Amino acid sequence: MTQHDPGGDTDAKALPAEAWRERFRQAFGDSPDLYTELFAMSPAPMMVEDWSAVRPIVDQLMPTAQQSIERQILDSPGLAEKLWNAMAHVAANPAILAVNRVPSEEFYDDYADEFEPSITPALASVISGMADGIYDNPWPEMKILAHDETPIRIKGRVFVPPAYRDTWRVVLFTYEDITETRRREEELLQAKSAAEQAALAKAEFLATMSHEFRTPLNAIMGFSQVLQSEAFGPLGDHRYTRYAEDILASGKHLLGLIEDILDLAQAEAGKLVLNEETIDLADITSQAIRLLQDRTMRAGVSIDTHLPEDLSLLRVDPRRLRQLLINLLTNAIKFTGPGGAIVITVGYRADRTLAVCVEDSGQGMNEDEAALAMEPFGQVRRSHHGNVEGWGLGLPIAKHLVELHDSHIELESTPGKGTQVRVVLPPERVVTG
């Protein structure tokens, strides 16, 4: 830092605010060209115009009950052009020349003087604001042609310094070129639209293929049931019966997978629709448990329920709620070994939401595995848990079904201790009275 002798000027950093103001007054008073220099050096696109000839035209446009000044300008293209032609260009800095692709200021007068009807809405908005005594107005976003005929998008502000608000002799414009920003936004919107169309095409393809798969699968399962039951007489060798059972089991497994993939595709495409009814949750829970009875017995797992006696009715889609419970229970059965237990608990929370919890005593998951379990086909990546059937669609489909009911799902799991999956229904789904 430069040191000054005691008799000279004090350290610049130590000057009080008033001393700084005095320095600026002296600098600008002694160097009027400094304004021009700062204007030219500014990175902000700026332009100065003289609107003193515009003011008397606007003063004659008295707003009426039927038409504001803005409306009068919008309804009269000739008036808009007259106002535009009354604006006298004073100066444009290099930054605004760059925005408008003008090679130098000598070309700017002709470019700025040319009236384009597309500019009328922005012009009407700004002049209306100034007529109402608002001297810092946004210049609305608009499309224009640059000097080289390139389409550009701009937005900015129009400001009248306090000393010129009676005459409008000095009007300062600042502009921003937002062409590239809008281009990127449009690309993102197009990409989003393309992704949505691809998802829709995928859903339609899967729906069609699901139908194509179902027809032969139903025939396979039907014929295998005939063989299994020996409807037309004994098969002979006992191995044929076992083969028929394997065919039937494989067909059911494949059909279940196809149904899951179709449900997931429909959910992701937003095509799952609720058919809501007022139902008894206890009945739906019993139905889900009965449908899984054979699987539960084969796995050596027990299912218990803890339901409150005063359980209210619910307004839901009964088929989707039953499917939701079946998915959660099936998932719990898969990861709970023989002798394990699954408990369904229902309870009200302090915020009047209703929580339905499916808890198992299975192997549990760590935090990363729990996150994967909520993703489609997440089960495939959890191979270290051994040969567990399924493709990891149960929980993702359950999540979609829960969200379809304006609800949310909570998952807590501890390795070696088990997992809790809670479906939290909002008060609006609980029927009272």
C-alpha positions as CSV (number, residue, x, y, z in Angstrom):
1,M,0.0,0.0,0.0
2,T,1.3,3.4,-0.9
3,Q,2.3,5.5,2.1
4,H,1.5,9.3,2.1
5,D,3.3,11.9,4.2
6,P,1.3,13.3,7.1
7,G,0.8,16.6,5.3
8,G,-0.5,15.0,2.1
9,D,-3.6,13.1,1.2
10,T,-4.7,10.4,3.6
11,D,-4.7,6.7,2.8
12,A,-7.4,6.1,0.2
13,K,-8.8,3.2,2.2
14,A,-9.3,5.3,5.3
15,L,-11.4,8.0,3.5
16,P,-14.9,8.5,5.0
17,A,-17.9,7.9,2.7
18,E,-18.5,11.7,2.2
19,A,-14.9,12.1,1.1
20,W,-15.4,9.4,-1.5
21,R,-18.6,11.1,-2.8
22,E,-16.7,14.4,-3.1
23,R,-14.0,12.7,-5.1
24,F,-16.5,11.2,-7.5
25,R,-18.3,14.6,-7.9
26,Q,-14.9,16.2,-8.7
27,A,-13.9,13.4,-11.1
28,F,-17.1,13.5,-13.1
29,G,-17.3,17.3,-12.9
30,D,-13.8,17.6,-14.3
31,S,-14.0,14.7,-16.7
32,P,-17.4,14.6,-18.4
33,D,-16.0,12.1,-20.9
34,L,-15.6,9.6,-18.0
35,Y,-19.4,8.8,-18.3
36,T,-18.9,7.8,-21.9
37,E,-15.8,5.8,-21.0
38,L,-17.6,3.8,-18.3
39,F,-20.6,3.3,-20.5
40,A,-18.4,1.9,-23.3
41,M,-16.4,-0.4,-20.9
42,S,-19.5,-1.8,-19.2
43,P,-19.9,-5.6,-19.8
44,A,-23.7,-5.1,-19.5
45,P,-25.4,-4.3,-22.8
46,M,-26.7,-0.8,-22.5
47,M,-28.3,1.8,-24.8
48,V,-29.3,5.4,-24.2
49,E,-32.3,7.1,-26.0
50,D,-34.0,10.4,-26.0
51,W,-37.8,10.0,-25.6
52,S,-38.6,13.7,-25.1
53,A,-40.7,13.6,-28.4
54,V,-42.5,10.5,-27.1
55,R,-43.8,12.2,-23.9
56,P,-46.3,14.6,-25.5
57,I,-47.8,11.8,-27.6
58,V,-48.3,9.7,-24.5
59,D,-49.8,12.6,-22.6
60,Q,-52.5,12.8,-25.2
61,L,-53.4,9.1,-24.7
62,M,-55.5,9.5,-21.6
63,P,-56.7,6.1,-20.3
64,T,-60.4,5.6,-20.2
65,A,-62.7,3.2,-18.4
66,Q,-62.8,1.1,-21.6
67,Q,-59.2,1.3,-22.8
68,S,-55.9,1.6,-21.0
69,I,-52.9,3.3,-22.6
70,E,-51.4,-0.2,-23.2
71,R,-54.6,-1.4,-24.9
72,Q,-54.7,1.7,-27.1
73,I,-51.2,1.0,-28.3
74,L,-51.9,-2.7,-28.8
75,D,-55.0,-2.0,-30.9
76,S,-53.3,0.6,-33.1
77,P,-50.2,-0.6,-35.0
78,G,-49.8,2.9,-36.5
79,L,-49.6,4.4,-33.0
80,A,-47.0,1.9,-32.0
81,E,-44.9,2.8,-35.0
82,K,-45.4,6.6,-34.4
83,L,-44.1,6.2,-30.8
84,W,-41.1,4.1,-32.1
85,N,-40.2,6.7,-34.7
86,A,-40.3,9.5,-32.0
87,M,-37.6,7.8,-30.0
88,A,-34.1,9.3,-30.8
89,H,-31.1,7.0,-30.5
90,V,-28.3,8.6,-28.5
91,A,-25.6,5.9,-27.8
92,A,-25.1,2.1,-27.7
93,N,-22.2,0.5,-25.9
94,P,-20.2,-2.4,-27.5
95,A,-21.9,-5.0,-25.4
96,I,-25.3,-4.2,-26.8
97,L,-23.9,-4.1,-30.3
98,A,-22.7,-7.6,-29.7
99,V,-26.1,-8.7,-28.6
100,N,-27.7,-7.4,-31.7
101,R,-24.9,-8.6,-34.0
102,V,-24.2,-5.0,-35.2
103,P,-20.6,-4.6,-36.4
104,S,-20.3,-1.0,-35.2
105,E,-22.4,1.9,-33.8
106,E,-22.5,3.7,-37.2
107,F,-24.8,0.8,-38.4
108,Y,-26.9,0.9,-35.2
109,D,-29.1,3.9,-36.1
110,D,-30.6,2.3,-39.1
111,Y,-31.0,-1.0,-37.3
112,A,-32.6,0.6,-34.3
113,D,-34.9,2.9,-36.3
114,E,-36.6,0.0,-38.2
115,F,-40.0,-0.7,-36.7
116,E,-41.1,-4.4,-36.4
117,P,-44.8,-5.0,-35.5
118,S,-43.6,-7.8,-33.1
119,I,-42.1,-5.2,-30.8
120,T,-45.6,-3.7,-30.1
121,P,-46.5,-5.7,-27.0
122,A,-43.2,-4.9,-25.2
123,L,-43.4,-1.2,-26.3
124,A,-47.0,-0.9,-25.0
125,S,-46.1,-2.5,-21.7
126,V,-43.1,-0.2,-21.0
127,I,-44.8,3.1,-22.1
128,S,-47.9,2.2,-20.1
129,G,-45.7,1.7,-17.0
130,M,-43.9,5.1,-17.6
131,A,-47.3,6.8,-18.1
132,D,-48.3,5.5,-14.6
133,G,-45.1,6.9,-13.0
134,I,-43.2,3.7,-13.0
135,Y,-39.7,4.4,-14.3
136,D,-38.0,1.0,-13.9
137,N,-39.9,-1.3,-16.2
138,P,-39.1,-4.8,-17.5
139,W,-38.8,-5.1,-21.2
140,P,-40.7,-8.4,-21.8
141,E,-39.0,-11.3,-23.4
142,M,-39.4,-11.3,-27.2
143,K,-38.0,-12.7,-30.4
144,I,-36.3,-10.3,-32.9
145,L,-34.1,-10.4,-35.9
146,A,-30.5,-9.3,-35.2
147,H,-28.7,-7.0,-37.6
148,D,-27.4,-10.1,-39.5
149,E,-31.0,-11.6,-39.7
150,T,-30.2,-14.1,-37.0
151,P,-33.3,-14.8,-34.8
152,I,-32.5,-14.0,-31.2
153,R,-34.4,-13.8,-27.9
154,I,-33.9,-10.8,-25.6
155,K,-35.3,-9.4,-22.4
156,G,-34.2,-6.4,-20.3
157,R,-35.2,-3.3,-18.4
158,V,-36.0,0.3,-19.2
159,F,-34.9,2.9,-16.7
160,V,-35.4,6.7,-16.5
161,P,-33.0,8.5,-14.2
162,P,-34.7,10.8,-11.6
163,A,-33.5,14.0,-13.2
164,Y,-35.2,13.2,-16.5
165,R,-38.6,11.8,-15.4
166,D,-40.4,14.9,-16.4
167,T,-39.0,15.1,-19.9
168,W,-38.0,11.5,-20.7
169,R,-34.9,13.0,-22.3
170,V,-32.6,10.2,-21.1
171,V,-33.9,6.7,-21.2
172,L,-31.5,3.8,-20.4
173,F,-32.1,0.3,-21.8
174,T,-30.3,-2.8,-20.6
175,Y,-30.7,-6.0,-22.6
176,E,-29.8,-9.7,-22.0
177,D,-29.4,-12.2,-24.8
178,I,-31.3,-15.4,-23.7
179,T,-31.2,-17.1,-27.0
180,E,-28.9,-19.9,-25.9
181,T,-30.8,-20.4,-22.6
182,R,-34.1,-20.8,-24.4
183,R,-32.5,-23.2,-26.9
184,R,-31.3,-25.5,-24.2
185,E,-34.7,-25.4,-22.5
186,E,-36.4,-26.3,-25.8
187,E,-33.9,-29.2,-26.3
188,L,-34.7,-30.5,-22.8
189,L,-38.4,-30.3,-23.4
190,Q,-38.0,-32.1,-26.7
191,A,-35.9,-34.8,-25.0
192,K,-38.6,-35.1,-22.2
193,S,-41.3,-35.4,-24.9
194,A,-39.3,-38.1,-26.7
195,A,-38.7,-40.0,-23.5
196,E,-42.4,-39.9,-22.7
197,Q,-43.3,-41.1,-26.2
198,A,-40.8,-43.9,-25.8
199,A,-42.3,-44.9,-22.5
200,L,-45.7,-44.9,-24.0
201,A,-44.5,-47.0,-26.9
202,K,-42.9,-49.4,-24.4
203,A,-46.1,-49.7,-22.4
204,E,-48.2,-50.3,-25.6
205,F,-45.6,-52.9,-26.8
206,L,-45.6,-54.7,-23.4
207,A,-49.4,-54.7,-23.3
208,T,-49.6,-56.3,-26.8
209,M,-46.8,-58.8,-26.0
210,S,-48.5,-59.6,-22.7
211,H,-51.7,-60.6,-24.6
212,E,-49.6,-62.6,-27.1
213,F,-47.9,-64.5,-24.2
214,R,-51.0,-65.1,-22.2
215,T,-52.8,-67.0,-24.9
216,P,-50.2,-69.8,-25.4
217,L,-49.4,-69.8,-21.7
218,N,-53.1,-70.4,-20.8
219,A,-53.1,-73.3,-23.2
220,I,-49.9,-74.7,-21.7
221,M,-51.3,-74.5,-18.2
222,G,-54.7,-75.8,-19.2
223,F,-53.2,-78.9,-20.9
224,S,-50.8,-79.5,-18.0
225,Q,-53.6,-79.4,-15.5
226,V,-55.4,-82.0,-17.6
227,L,-52.3,-84.2,-17.6
228,Q,-51.8,-83.6,-13.9
229,S,-55.3,-84.7,-13.0
230,E,-55.2,-87.6,-15.5
231,A,-58.7,-86.5,-16.7
232,F,-58.7,-89.0,-19.6
233,G,-57.1,-91.9,-17.9
234,P,-53.7,-92.7,-16.3
235,L,-50.5,-91.5,-17.8
236,G,-48.6,-94.6,-17.0
237,D,-45.2,-93.7,-15.7
238,H,-45.4,-91.5,-12.6
239,R,-42.7,-89.2,-14.0
240,Y,-45.2,-87.8,-16.5
241,T,-47.3,-86.5,-13.6
242,R,-44.2,-84.8,-12.2
243,Y,-43.4,-83.3,-15.5
244,A,-47.0,-82.0,-15.9
245,E,-46.6,-80.3,-12.4
246,D,-43.3,-78.7,-13.5
247,I,-44.9,-77.4,-16.7
248,L,-47.8,-76.0,-14.7
249,A,-45.6,-74.3,-12.1
250,S,-43.3,-72.9,-14.8
251,G,-46.3,-71.5,-16.7
252,K,-47.7,-69.9,-13.6
253,H,-44.3,-68.4,-12.8
254,L,-43.9,-67.0,-16.3
255,L,-47.4,-65.6,-16.4
256,G,-46.9,-63.9,-13.0
257,L,-43.7,-62.3,-14.3
258,I,-45.5,-61.1,-17.4
259,E,-48.3,-59.6,-15.3
260,D,-45.7,-57.8,-13.1
261,I,-43.8,-56.3,-16.1
262,L,-47.1,-55.1,-17.6
263,D,-48.2,-53.5,-14.3
264,L,-44.9,-51.8,-13.9
265,A,-45.0,-50.5,-17.5
266,Q,-48.5,-49.2,-17.1
267,A,-47.6,-47.6,-13.8
268,E,-44.6,-45.8,-15.3
269,A,-46.6,-44.7,-18.2
270,G,-49.4,-43.3,-15.9
271,K,-51.9,-45.7,-17.3
272,L,-53.0,-47.4,-14.1
273,V,-56.5,-46.2,-13.2
274,L,-58.2,-46.6,-9.8
275,N,-61.7,-48.0,-9.5
276,E,-62.4,-46.8,-6.0
277,E,-64.9,-48.3,-3.5
278,T,-65.5,-48.2,0.2
279,I,-64.0,-51.4,1.6
280,D,-63.1,-53.2,4.8
281,L,-59.3,-53.6,5.1
282,A,-59.7,-56.7,7.3
283,D,-61.5,-58.5,4.4
284,I,-58.9,-57.5,1.9
285,T,-56.1,-58.6,4.2
286,S,-57.8,-62.0,4.8
287,Q,-58.2,-62.5,1.0
288,A,-54.5,-61.7,0.4
289,I,-53.4,-64.2,3.1
290,R,-55.7,-66.9,1.7
291,L,-54.4,-66.5,-1.8
292,L,-50.8,-67.0,-0.5
293,Q,-51.7,-69.9,1.8
294,D,-50.0,-72.6,-0.4
295,R,-46.8,-70.5,-0.8
296,T,-46.7,-69.8,2.9
297,M,-47.0,-73.4,3.8
298,R,-44.3,-74.4,1.3
299,A,-42.0,-71.7,2.8
300,G,-42.7,-72.8,6.4
301,V,-43.6,-69.2,7.3
302,S,-46.5,-68.0,9.5
303,I,-48.6,-64.9,8.9
304,D,-50.3,-63.1,11.8
305,T,-52.5,-60.0,11.8
306,H,-52.9,-57.3,14.5
307,L,-55.8,-55.1,13.5
308,P,-57.6,-52.6,15.7
309,E,-61.2,-53.4,16.6
310,D,-62.4,-49.9,15.6
311,L,-60.8,-50.1,12.1
312,S,-62.5,-47.7,9.8
313,L,-63.5,-48.4,6.2
314,L,-61.2,-47.2,3.5
315,R,-61.9,-45.5,0.1
316,V,-59.5,-47.3,-2.2
317,D,-59.4,-49.6,-5.3
318,P,-59.9,-53.0,-3.7
319,R,-58.2,-55.0,-6.5
320,R,-55.1,-52.7,-6.4
321,L,-55.0,-52.8,-2.6
322,R,-55.2,-56.6,-2.5
323,Q,-52.4,-56.7,-5.2
324,L,-50.3,-54.3,-3.0
325,L,-50.7,-56.6,0.0
326,I,-49.9,-59.7,-2.0
327,N,-46.8,-58.1,-3.4
328,L,-45.6,-57.1,0.1
329,L,-46.4,-60.4,1.6
330,T,-44.8,-62.3,-1.3
331,N,-41.6,-60.3,-0.9
332,A,-41.6,-61.0,2.8
333,I,-42.1,-64.7,2.3
334,K,-39.2,-64.9,-0.2
335,F,-36.7,-63.5,2.2
336,T,-38.0,-65.2,5.4
337,G,-36.6,-68.7,6.0
338,P,-38.5,-71.7,7.4
339,G,-39.8,-71.1,10.9
340,G,-39.9,-67.3,10.3
341,A,-42.8,-65.1,11.0
342,I,-44.6,-62.3,9.2
343,V,-46.9,-59.8,11.0
344,I,-49.4,-57.4,9.5
345,T,-50.1,-54.5,11.8
346,V,-52.6,-51.6,11.3
347,G,-52.6,-48.5,13.4
348,Y,-53.6,-44.8,13.4
349,R,-50.9,-42.1,13.8
350,A,-51.2,-38.8,15.6
351,D,-51.7,-37.0,12.3
352,R,-54.8,-39.2,11.5
353,T,-52.9,-41.1,8.8
354,L,-53.4,-44.9,8.8
355,A,-50.3,-47.1,8.6
356,V,-50.4,-50.7,7.3
357,C,-47.1,-52.5,8.2
358,V,-45.9,-55.8,6.9
359,E,-43.0,-57.0,9.1
360,D,-40.9,-60.1,8.6
361,S,-38.2,-61.8,10.6
362,G,-36.1,-62.5,7.5
363,Q,-32.5,-61.8,6.5
364,G,-33.0,-58.0,6.2
365,M,-31.1,-55.6,4.0
366,N,-28.5,-52.9,4.5
367,E,-29.1,-49.3,3.3
368,D,-27.8,-49.8,-0.2
369,E,-29.8,-53.0,-0.7
370,A,-33.0,-51.3,0.6
371,A,-32.5,-48.5,-2.0
372,L,-32.0,-51.1,-4.8
373,A,-35.1,-53.1,-3.6
374,M,-37.3,-50.1,-4.5
375,E,-35.9,-50.0,-8.1
376,P,-37.3,-52.2,-10.9
377,F,-35.3,-55.4,-11.3
378,G,-33.3,-54.5,-8.2
379,Q,-33.5,-58.1,-7.0
380,V,-31.3,-59.2,-9.9
381,R,-28.4,-57.2,-8.4
382,R,-28.8,-58.8,-4.9
383,S,-27.4,-62.2,-6.0
384,H,-25.4,-62.7,-2.9
385,H,-28.6,-63.5,-1.0
386,G,-28.7,-66.8,-2.8
387,N,-31.1,-68.3,-5.3
388,V,-34.3,-66.3,-4.5
389,E,-37.1,-66.4,-7.1
390,G,-38.4,-63.3,-8.7
391,W,-37.1,-60.3,-10.7
392,G,-37.4,-57.6,-8.1
393,L,-40.7,-56.1,-9.3
394,G,-42.8,-56.6,-6.1
395,L,-41.7,-53.5,-4.2
396,P,-41.5,-51.1,-7.2
397,I,-45.0,-52.1,-8.2
398,A,-46.2,-51.7,-4.6
399,K,-44.6,-48.2,-4.5
400,H,-46.5,-47.2,-7.7
401,L,-49.8,-48.6,-6.3
402,V,-49.3,-46.7,-3.0
403,E,-48.5,-43.4,-4.8
404,L,-51.6,-43.9,-7.0
405,H,-53.6,-43.8,-3.7
406,D,-52.0,-40.4,-2.7
407,S,-50.0,-42.3,-0.1
408,H,-46.4,-43.1,0.6
409,I,-44.3,-46.1,1.5
410,E,-41.7,-46.4,4.2
411,L,-39.1,-49.2,4.4
412,E,-36.9,-50.0,7.4
413,S,-34.6,-53.0,7.3
414,T,-31.7,-54.4,9.4
415,P,-29.4,-57.2,8.1
416,G,-30.1,-60.4,10.0
417,K,-33.2,-59.1,11.8
418,G,-35.8,-58.5,9.2
419,T,-37.7,-55.8,7.3
420,Q,-40.7,-53.5,7.9
421,V,-42.6,-52.0,5.0
422,R,-45.3,-49.5,5.9
423,V,-48.0,-48.1,3.7
424,V,-49.2,-44.8,5.0
425,L,-52.7,-43.8,3.9
426,P,-53.8,-40.1,4.2
427,P,-56.8,-39.1,6.3
428,E,-58.8,-38.5,3.1
429,R,-58.7,-42.3,2.4
430,V,-60.2,-43.1,5.8
431,V,-64.0,-43.2,5.8
432,T,-65.4,-42.0,9.1
433,G,-69.0,-41.8,10.4
